[in-house]
Amino acid sequence: MSLSIVFRRNLHTPEEYLALCSKTASASLEWGRLQRLQTLNVHDNFLFGGVPAEYGNMSSLRVFYIGEQGDFFNGFIPEELGLLSELEVLALGTLFNFDSKQEYYPDRSNKMRGPIPKSITNCTKLWYLDFSGNFYLTGPIPREYRHLVNLEYLSFEQKNFTGSIPSELGNLTMIKFLNLGNNALEREFPVELASLSELEFLNVGNNFLTGSFLTVESTSWSRLEKLFIDGNNFRGGFPRAVTAMTALTMFYMSIKEFTGGLPENLGQLANLRHFSFGINRLDGQLPDSLNNCTQLQTLDAASNNFTGTLDPLRNLSLLVILESANNRLTSTLDLLRSLSLLVYLYADNNRLTGMLDPLRNLSMLSDGIRFLLLNDNDLRGHIPAELGKLPNLVFLFLHYDGLLGPIPTSLADLKSINEINLSNNFLT
């Protein structure tokens, strides 16, 4: 078994520890003898078994990074890790870059199993704790983790954790990154977490959480940039407290049971780049203030009960993906003249009206639109010949509209096309 052993001092982020691994050795070791070892990095290997209990004897260990090993790394996490009183970083899955605020996801997940040891709460110097990507870890999230008050990063993503989100996590006042997504957590979201004033990333998506999300009128999440609550069983109206989170760049609340309309002051979220609220039961009109969200690149409003027009999107010139399918929207396509960067347009199954002439503007795209879905509307007129100038177009759906005239011969120039559906029109 080949292990990378690193001796460094005065390093403050996982990235520094990994980048400055300058002294390495490969050997079969009696780990209890390494009393001065501060950093142990074994990531991206093919180790088997599990974490040896002897690791608990490395009393000076500050950073322990296992990372990706694969299917044969399938043992238990030993209670003896709780003896590592100097431990600051324990990474059993992903690695987070605090500069780019991106996670590194390993190609090969581990298969460690069993519950998370409560003894890890003895490692009170921990600021980085990651169990993500180990699909066979089970049981509840230990409430005792409230004692790890120095934590800035905590991830339990992509496992089989059950029970509720402990309200005691509200004691982690230094936390910046909290990832509880893709588990089997249930019951309501604890309001105690609304006081976490350092929070920048929160993911509770794809669980079985119920009730209303954020029953409080306001939170301390003024620094929150990424919020994922999609794929749960939340009910009720749009969480009003979100409109005060002006640092948000990503907000996903799709695939739930939210009802009612979107708040008029939604435009306060001027830093939003990705906003998804599709597959709910929201209704009413899109608020005009959405025009203030000029940084939006993806917008998913699909599969709701929205009425009115798409005019509140006319200033969103950076949009690359627009999903508004399966509503009752009654716009014309004039909006497309200002959305010249669109690559994916899903506007099917609405009540869109007017001519297809604005589609001529799409032929000027530098990268080229790929998905153009406008079927099942009330569109009229001829199919513009300019559509044949879209070299990257993959899907063109114009069926079940009211189109007239000949099929343009220029469509034969669509070299990337995979499917064209022009059925159920009045073409000649």
ZAMARGU-4260 file (C-alpha; in steps of 0.2 Angstrom, whole numbers, plus 5000, padded with zeros to 4 digits):
<rodrens>
0) 5000/5000/5000 | 5008/5016/4994 | 5005/5031/5005 | 5010/5049/5003 | 5017/5057/5019
5) 5019/5075/5021 | 5028/5086/5034 | 5023/5104/5033 | 5019/5118/5045 | 5009/5134/5045
10) 4997/5129/5031 | 4979/5136/5032 | 4969/5128/5018 | 4967/5111/5011 | 4973/5118/4994
15) 4990/5123/5002 | 4992/5107/5011 | 4990/5097/4994 | 5000/5110/4983 | 5015/5110/4995
20) 5017/5091/4997 | 5036/5091/4995 | 5042/5077/5006 | 5035/5060/5002 | 5039/5042/5005
25) 5031/5025/5001 | 5032/5012/5014 | 5023/4999/5024 | 5022/5008/5041 | 5018/5006/5059
30) 5007/5021/5060 | 5007/5022/5079 | 5026/5027/5078 | 5023/5043/5068 | 5021/5055/5083
35) 5027/5070/5073 | 5017/5067/5057 | 5006/5083/5054 | 4999/5079/5036 | 4994/5063/5028
40) 4988/5063/5010 | 4983/5047/5002 | 4970/5053/4990 | 4968/5046/4972 | 4974/5028/4975
45) 4966/5011/4975 | 4967/5007/4994 | 4956/4994/5001 | 4949/4990/5017 | 4946/5005/5028
50) 4954/5018/5039 | 4965/5008/5052 | 4962/5011/5070 | 4980/5014/5072 | 4979/5031/5064
55) 4972/5037/5081 | 4989/5036/5088 | 4996/5049/5076 | 4994/5063/5090 | 5002/5077/5080
60) 4991/5074/5064 | 4983/5090/5058 | 4977/5086/5040 | 4971/5069/5035 | 4965/5068/5017
65) 4959/5051/5010 | 4949/5057/4995 | 4945/5045/4981 | 4950/5026/4982 | 4936/5016/4974
70) 4924/5002/4978 | 4936/4992/4989 | 4939/5005/5002 | 4924/4999/5011 | 4927/4998/5030
75) 4921/5008/5044 | 4927/5025/5051 | 4936/5020/5067 | 4931/5028/5084 | 4950/5031/5087
80) 4950/5046/5075 | 4943/5055/5090 | 4960/5054/5098 | 4967/5066/5085 | 4966/5082/5096
85) 4976/5092/5084 | 4966/5087/5068 | 4960/5102/5058 | 4956/5095/5041 | 4947/5078/5039
90) 4943/5075/5021 | 4935/5058/5016 | 4927/5063/5000 | 4927/5080/4990 | 4939/5094/4991
95) 4933/5112/4991 | 4943/5127/4984 | 4939/5142/4994 | 4946/5154/4981 | 4935/5148/4967
100) 4921/5141/4979 | 4920/5125/4968 | 4920/5107/4974 | 4931/5094/4967 | 4921/5078/4965
105) 4931/5062/4963 | 4929/5050/4949 | 4928/5035/4960 | 4918/5035/4976 | 4922/5026/4991
110) 4911/5013/5000 | 4914/5016/5018 | 4900/5010/5028 | 4891/5012/5045 | 4888/5027/5056
115) 4898/5042/5058 | 4908/5041/5075 | 4902/5053/5088 | 4920/5053/5095 | 4925/5065/5081
120) 4917/5079/5091 | 4933/5077/5102 | 4943/5085/5088 | 4938/5102/5092 | 4951/5111/5081
125) 4942/5104/5065 | 4938/5117/5053 | 4936/5106/5038 | 4925/5090/5039 | 4920/5081/5024
130) 4911/5064/5023 | 4903/5066/5006 | 4903/5053/4992 | 4903/5038/5003 | 4887/5030/4998
135) 4885/5017/5012 | 4888/5028/5027 | 4871/5028/5037 | 4862/5034/5052 | 4858/5051/5058
140) 4869/5066/5058 | 4876/5067/5076 | 4869/5081/5086 | 4885/5081/5096 | 4894/5090/5081
145) 4887/5106/5089 | 4904/5106/5099 | 4914/5108/5083 | 4913/5127/5084 | 4928/5130/5073
150) 4920/5122/5058 | 4919/5132/5042 | 4916/5117/5030 | 4904/5103/5034 | 4898/5090/5020
155) 4887/5075/5022 | 4882/5075/5004 | 4877/5059/4994 | 4875/5046/5007 | 4861/5038/5016
160) 4859/5049/5031 | 4842/5049/5039 | 4832/5058/5053 | 4831/5076/5054 | 4843/5090/5052
165) 4850/5093/5069 | 4844/5111/5076 | 4861/5110/5085 | 4870/5114/5069 | 4864/5132/5072
170) 4879/5133/5085 | 4892/5132/5071 | 4893/5151/5070 | 4909/5150/5059 | 4902/5139/5046
175) 4903/5145/5028 | 4899/5129/5018 | 4886/5117/5024 | 4881/5103/5012 | 4868/5090/5017
180) 4861/5087/5000 | 4856/5070/4992 | 4852/5060/5008 | 4836/5054/5016 | 4834/5068/5028
185) 4816/5072/5033 | 4805/5083/5044 | 4806/5102/5044 | 4821/5113/5041 | 4827/5120/5058
190) 4825/5139/5060 | 4840/5139/5071 | 4851/5138/5055 | 4844/5155/5050 | 4856/5163/5062
195) 4872/5157/5053 | 4879/5174/5048 | 4895/5167/5040 | 4886/5155/5028 | 4890/5156/5010
200) 4884/5139/5003 | 4869/5129/5009 | 4863/5113/5000 | 4849/5103/5008 | 4842/5098/4991
205) 4836/5081/4986 | 4830/5075/5003 | 4813/5072/5011 | 4811/5088/5020 | 4793/5094/5023
210) 4784/5110/5029 | 4788/5127/5025 | 4806/5132/5021 | 4811/5147/5032 | 4796/5151/5042
215) 4806/5166/5049 | 4803/5183/5041 | 4822/5187/5040 | 4839/5178/5041 | 4857/5182/5045
220) 4862/5175/5028 | 4868/5191/5020 | 4884/5182/5013 | 4875/5167/5006 | 4879/5165/4988
225) 4873/5147/4984 | 4856/5140/4990 | 4849/5123/4985 | 4832/5117/4992 | 4826/5108/4977
230) 4819/5091/4976 | 4811/5090/4994 | 4793/5090/5000 | 4792/5109/5005 | 4775/5117/5004
235) 4768/5135/5005 | 4773/5151/4996 | 4789/5157/4990 | 4801/5160/5005 | 4800/5178/5007
240) 4816/5179/5017 | 4826/5175/5002 | 4823/5191/4993 | 4834/5200/5006 | 4849/5188/5002
245) 4857/5200/4990 | 4873/5190/4988 | 4864/5175/4980 | 4871/5170/4963 | 4863/5153/4963
250) 4846/5148/4970 | 4837/5131/4966 | 4820/5128/4972 | 4813/5117/4959 | 4803/5100/4960
255) 4793/5104/4975 | 4776/5110/4980 | 4778/5128/4982 | 4762/5138/4978 | 4756/5156/4975
260) 4765/5170/4966 | 4783/5176/4965 | 4787/5191/4976 | 4787/5208/4967 | 4804/5213/4975
265) 4812/5198/4967 | 4823/5210/4957 | 4833/5214/4973 | 4843/5198/4969 | 4853/5207/4956
270) 4868/5196/4958 | 4858/5180/4953 | 4866/5170/4939 | 4856/5154/4940 | 4838/5153/4946
275) 4827/5138/4945 | 4809/5137/4952 | 4802/5124/4939 | 4791/5110/4943 | 4781/5118/4956
280) 4763/5125/4957 | 4767/5143/4956 | 4755/5155/4947 | 4752/5173/4943 | 4763/5183/4932
285) 4782/5184/4932 | 4786/5200/4942 | 4793/5215/4932 | 4807/5217/4944 | 4815/5202/4936
290) 4822/5214/4923 | 4834/5220/4937 | 4842/5202/4938 | 4853/5207/4923 | 4867/5194/4927
295) 4855/5179/4925 | 4862/5166/4913 | 4850/5152/4917 | 4832/5153/4921 | 4820/5139/4924
300) 4802/5143/4926 | 4795/5127/4918 | 4780/5117/4923 | 4770/5129/4934 | 4754/5139/4931
305) 4761/5156/4926 | 4751/5167/4915 | 4755/5184/4907 | 4770/5188/4896 | 4789/5185/4896
310) 4792/5204/4895 | 4800/5204/4912 | 4814/5195/4904 | 4818/5208/4891 | 4833/5215/4900
315) 4841/5198/4903 | 4854/5199/4888 | 4866/5186/4896 | 4853/5172/4896 | 4860/5156/4889
320) 4846/5144/4895 | 4828/5149/4896 | 4815/5136/4902 | 4797/5142/4902 | 4788/5127/4895
325) 4772/5120/4902 | 4764/5136/4908 | 4750/5147/4901 | 4761/5161/4895 | 4754/5172/4881
330) 4769/5181/4874 | 4775/5184/4856 | 4793/5180/4852 | 4798/5198/4850 | 4808/5195/4867
335) 4820/5185/4857 | 4827/5200/4849 | 4836/5205/4865 | 4841/5188/4870 | 4855/5185/4858
340) 4865/5173/4868 | 4852/5160/4870 | 4858/5142/4867 | 4844/5132/4875 | 4826/5139/4873
345) 4812/5128/4880 | 4795/5137/4878 | 4784/5123/4872 | 4766/5120/4878 | 4761/5138/4882
350) 4750/5150/4873 | 4763/5160/4863 | 4756/5169/4849 | 4762/5179/4834 | 4774/5176/4820
355) 4791/5167/4819 | 4800/5182/4812 | 4810/5186/4828 | 4819/5169/4826 | 4829/5177/4812
360) 4839/5185/4825 | 4844/5169/4832 | 4854/5166/4816 | 4867/5179/4822 | 4873/5169/4837
365) 4891/5166/4838 | 4890/5149/4846 | 4873/5145/4839 | 4857/5139/4848 | 4856/5121/4851
370) 4838/5117/4857 | 4824/5127/4850 | 4807/5120/4857 | 4792/5131/4852 | 4779/5117/4849
375) 4761/5116/4856 | 4758/5135/4855 | 4748/5147/4844 | 4762/5153/4833 | 4758/5158/4815
380) 4767/5162/4799 | 4781/5155/4789 | 4796/5146/4795 | 4811/5158/4792 | 4824/5152/4780
385) 4837/5159/4792 | 4835/5144/4804 | 4846/5135/4791 | 4861/5145/4796 | 4861/5138/4814
390) 4876/5126/4813 | 4874/5119/4831 | 4856/5117/4831 | 4852/5099/4838 | 4833/5099/4841
395) 4820/5110/4831 | 4802/5107/4838 | 4788/5117/4830 | 4774/5104/4829 | 4756/5108/4834
400) 4757/5126/4830 | 4749/5135/4816 | 4763/5137/4803 | 4760/5140/4785 | 4769/5139/4768
405) 4784/5128/4762 | 4797/5120/4772 | 4813/5130/4769 | 4826/5120/4759 | 4839/5129/4770
410) 4835/5116/4784 | 4845/5104/4774 | 4861/5114/4779 | 4858/5110/4798 | 4874/5099/4800
415) 4871/5096/4819 | 4853/5092/4819 | 4847/5077/4827 | 4828/5079/4827 | 4816/5090/4817
420) 4797/5090/4821 | 4786/5101/4811 | 4770/5089/4812 | 4752/5095/4814 | 4754/5112/4805
425) 4748/5119/4789 | 4764/5117/4779 | 4764/5114/4760
</rodrens>
